[in-house]
Amino acid sequence: MQKLKLTVIICTYNRERYIYNVLQSIAQNNFDKEDYEILVVNNNSSDNTAVECQRFHHDYPDVVFRCIDESRQGLSYARNAGVTNARGDVVVFVDDDATVNDKYLDTYNTFFVKRQDVMAAGGPIIPRYETEEPSWMSYYTRALITGCIYYGKEERRFPRGKYPGGGNAAYRKEVFDTIGLFNPDLGRKGNSLIGAEEKDLFSRMDACGIKYYYLPTAVLYHIIPEGKLTDSHFNRLTLSIGKSERIRTLSVSKSAYVKRLLSEGVKWCASIVLWVAFLLRLQPQKGNKIVQFRWNVSRGLLNIGEIS
């Protein structure tokens, strides 16, 4: 069997509305179809996701395409199944509610061929709203809600403390032999909004001195439905961020958790400064949302309150 350069992994759970579009956007890339495969990991979808995948396979028979099932519920389980079953030297994770640009695959392949010293990379994540962006959205909450990432038009290392978004990230498969797989205690599980699995993974990479780069021409467009802009979703998501950080840091050590609690105090000071700044600009809704975010994260870190 011919060795593939890339395996594009799409982990999916009940995304019949979007899955065909992301598969199609990958297939329409200007990249030799003999050099990559698409691997869909179906994580117990109960809708027509499987039917949509079959429709794609029928429409694009020249694409090397596989679907596997992961019965253990959770995005980290699905991602780990994808890595384990990938045939490519480089694995590229793409969100199931997105599309990619036509240079996407070539960008990643060219980079990893050129930079043999780099183990991972990621590109911009640009939100595409199905409705209008709400008035309370600001620079500080946009990344939170949409996963938005943009660090300019030049190839570079990610800024300190930043890392690729989980829905647009590529790794040499060998890196997982060094740092291990995704932590299944973290990451989405069904309708749960627990996350931080990418932060955990890149923290382990940082500890090993492994480099990862930002690639401006590997662009992912993340679809944002109206449901993700509701107050209910905002509260669930931000409380989950705090709970995720509690799980992540405690899995490292108690001192890491205490350090994270101390940093939360610093973040509160910054949040209050931003609240005052937006108030002075006569944009109180933006500042109020930042304080609401901080309050929910702190509650999650302290394990106060449940996710409804």
N, C-alpha and C positions, 0 to 999 in steps of 0.2 A: 504493500500500500504506500502511495506517495506521501511523503512527509509534508504536512501543511505548515504554512507560515503563521497563519492566524486562526484562532477559534473565537468567534463572536458568541458570547454567552448572554442569553436573555432569560432571566428568571422571572416567572410570571405567576400571578394569582388573580384570576377573575378579571382579565383585561380584554375581553372579546371586542370591546369598542376600539381599542388602540393597537392591538398586537399586529394586525396585518400591515398597518401603515409603517411601523418601525421595521418590520421584515422587508417590506418593499423598498424603503429608503436605503437599506444596506445593499440589497440586490442591485439597485440602480447605481451603485458606486462604480467609478471607472477603475476597476481593479480586477486582475485576472481571477476568474472564478475557480480555477484549479488551485489557487494558493490560499484559499480560506474555506472555512465551513461556518455555518450558523448552527448553534446548539441551543435549543429551547429546553429549559427545565421547568416543567409544569408542576407547581407546588400545590396539588389538590384543588385545582380550579373546578368549580361546579357549574360554570356557565359554558358558553360555546367557544372558549379559547382554543380547544383542540380542533374544532371544526374550522376555525379561521386559519390555524396553522396548516391544515390539510389543503385549504383553498390556496394558500400561498405556495405550497409545494407543487400543486397542480399548475399554477400560473408561471412558476419559475423553476422548471425541471432541471435547468442547467446549474442551479446552485446546490452545492453540497449541504444538505439540510437534514438535521436529526432532531427528534424530540425524545426526551426521557422524562420519567416521572420521579419525583422525590416525595415520598409519603410523609416524611417527618416535616411537620409544619414549621416554617420559618425561612426567612430570606437567607440567613447564614447557612442553613442546611442546604438550600438550593444552590447557593454559590459554591459551596464546597463540592457538591455533586458535579457541578459544571467543570470545576478545575480538575477533578479526578477523571472525568470522562473526556476531557479535551484532547484533541489530537495535534493541535498546533503548538509551536514553540512559544507563542505569545497568546495570552488570553485577554480578550477585550470585553468588558462588561458594559452592556447597554441597557438602559431602563426600558421597561415594556410600555411606558406611556410617553414615548418620545419619538423623534425622527433624527436622522443624522445628515450632515452635508455630503456632497458628492466626493470630497477629498478625504473623507474620514479614514477609510481603511488604508489608503496609500500613505497618509500622514503618519499613522502609527508604524506601518511596516518600514517606511523609509527611515524613520527616527531610530528604531531598534537595530536596524542594519548598520546605521552610521555610528550610533553610540553604544558600543558593546559594554561600556562600563556602567550603564544606567539600567536599573531593574524595573522601573515603573514610570508611568506617565499619565497625564490626564489633560483634558481640554476644556474649553468654555462650555458652560451650560446656560443657555439663553431661554428665559421663560416665554411661552406662547399662551396667552390667556384666552380662554373660550368666552370670557366676558371682559369687561373693563377692569383695569387695576383699581382697587379700592383707594379712597382718599387717605386712609390711615397708613398705607404702605410707605415705607421709607427705605433708604439704603440698608438700614440695620435690620429690618424685618424681611426684606425681599429675599435675601439668601436663606433665611430661616424657612420661609413658606415655599419658595420655588426651587431651592437648591442652586440659585444663580451663582455662577463663577465666571469672572472675567478679569484677567490680569494683563491686558494689553495685547499688542499685535506682535510681540517679539517672543521667541522661544527662550525660556529661562527656567531656573529652578523655582519651585513654589516658594512664596514668601515664608518666612519663619512662622511656624505655628499653623500653616495652611497646608492643605493636601487635596488630591483629586476627589471630586464627588464620586460616590459609589456608582452612579448611573452612567459615568463616562470616564472609565479608568482602564488602563491596560497594564499587564504585568508579564514579565518573563515567567513562564511556568515554573522554572527552577527556583524562583524566590520563595515559593511556598515550602520547599524542602528546608529552607533556612529558618523561616519565621513561623511556620505552621499555617494552618487554614484559618478561616473566619471563626470567631467565637460564637457558638450557637446560642449562648445565653443572651447575646445582643442581636439587634436587627429585627425587622418587622416579622410578626407572626400572625398570619391571617389579617384581621382588622386592627391588631395592636400597632401602636406607633412607636414602640421602643426602637431605638436606633443605636448609634455610636460604634457599630461594628467596623466602619471604615477608619474612624479615629483610633480605635484599638489596634487595627492592623498597621496603620502608618506609624503609630507610636512604637510598635515593635520594630518596624523598619528603621526608624530614627535611632533606636537603641543599638542597632547593628551597623549603623553608619551607611545604610543603603540609600542611594540617591534616587529621586524621582523629579520629573520635569513637567512643566506646563507647555503644551503644544497649541498655539493659537488657531491652527487650521483644522483641528479635530473637533468640530463643533456639534454639539447635541442640543436640539430644541425640545425643551421639556413642556409638555402640555399641562396647563393648570386649569382644571374645571372649576366651576362656581363653588362646588362643595368644599374646596380647599380654602376658600376665602371667608368662610363663616366664622363667627365668634366661637362657636362650639368646637370646630376643628382647631382653631388657634389655641384654645385652652387645653385641649387633649394633647396636641403636639408639643406645646411648651412644657407641660407637666411631664410628658414622656421623656423630653430631653433631660430634665433633671433626674428622673428615675434611671435613665440610661447611664448618665454620668456616675450615679451612685453605684450601679452594678459594675461599670467598667473600672472605676478606681478601686473599689473594694476587691476586685479580682486581682489587682496588682498588689496592694497592701493597705493596711489601715492608715499608714502615714500618707499614702497617696490620696486617700479619701479626705483626710484632714487638710492636706495642702489644697485640695480642690475646694473645700469649704472656705478656707481663708481667701482663696482667689475670688470666691463669690462676693466677698465683702468689697473687694476692689471693683468688681463689675457693677455692684450696686452704686458705688460712687460715680462711675462713668454714666450709668443709666440716669441718675438724678441730674447730672450736668446736661445730658442730652434732652431730658424732659424740660428743663429750664430754657434751653436754647430753642426748642420747638415752640414753647410757650411765647417766647419773645418774638418769634417769627409769625405768630398768630396761627400756628398749626398744632393746636393742643392734641388733636386726635392722633398725630404721629407720635408725640411724646408719651401719651397715655398708653399706647400700644407697647412701647418699649418697657415701661414700668410693669405693665401686665405680664409681659414676657418674663421679666426678671423675677417677679413674684412667683409665677408658676414654676420656673426652673428651681428656685430656692425651695419651694414646697416639695418638689420631686427629689431633690438632693437629700432633704431631711426625712423623706418618706412620709410626708404629711399629705393626706388626701388621696383619693382614688381616681383612676381614669374612667370617666363615664362614657 
